[in-house]
């Protein structure tokens, strides 16, 4: 197709989260929410032609943060590292 715009996509092979004070089921829910937020964020971020073999981040959230708040913090941190402005 001529002039077809490619939709940015994001593929995560493995996501491992350690969330102190939460069990494995909560970690899985947070990872799922994070993946959904990343998929939504990838449509607005400039992620074309990006490949990163591994990305390690330390994200802090306030004590008592909800699973949704933690997922938002993690997805913001990941997208922040993947956007071109963070390559400086």
N, C-alpha and C positions, 0 to 999 in steps of 0.2 A: 504494500500500500504506500502510495506516495504521500509524503507529509504526515505520516502517521506518527503520533507522539507516543513514546514509550512511557508507560506508567512506572515510576520508580518502584522497585521491589526490595524486600529485605528478607534474607534467608539466614536463619540461625540453625546451625547444625546441632549444637548442644548448649543449653543454658543451665548453669549451675549456680544456685543461690544458697548462701548460708545466712539464715535469719535467726540470730540469737533470741531465745525465748519462744520460738515457734516450732511446731513439729513438722515432719516431712509433708503431711497433707497441706498444711498452711503454706509451706514453701512451694509446693506444686501449684496451689491456687494463685499465689503471688506471681510465679513464673508465667502462668497462663494469662493473667491480667496484664503483665508486662509485655508479653508477646502481642496481645491485642492492641495495646497502646502504641507499641513500636510499629505495627502494621499501619495503624492510622497515621502516625507521625511520618512514616516513610513517604506518604503521598505528598506531603508538603515540604519535606527536607530534600536537599539536593544530594542524592545518594548514587547518582549514575556512575557506573564503572568503578565502584568501590569494592575492594576485597580485603578483608582483614582476617588473618588466620586465627587470631586470638585477641581478646580484649579483656583485661582485668581491671575492675573498678572497685573502689571502696566507697560505698554510699552510706551516709549516716542519716538516720531519721530520728525524730524525737521519741523518747520513751512513751509507750502507749499508742504509737501511730497505728492506724488501721491497716489492714492488708492493702486496701485501695491506695492509701497514702504512700505506702512503701513501694507499690508497683509504679505509681506516678514518679516517685523520686528516682527509681532505677531506670525507667524509660527515659526520663529527662537527661540523666547522666549519660546513658548510652548514645542517644541522639546528639547530645552535646559533643561527644567525642567523635562522632561519625560525620558531622557536617564540615564542609570545607573550611569554614572560618576557624575551626579548632585545629587545623593543620599547621598553624603558625609556629 
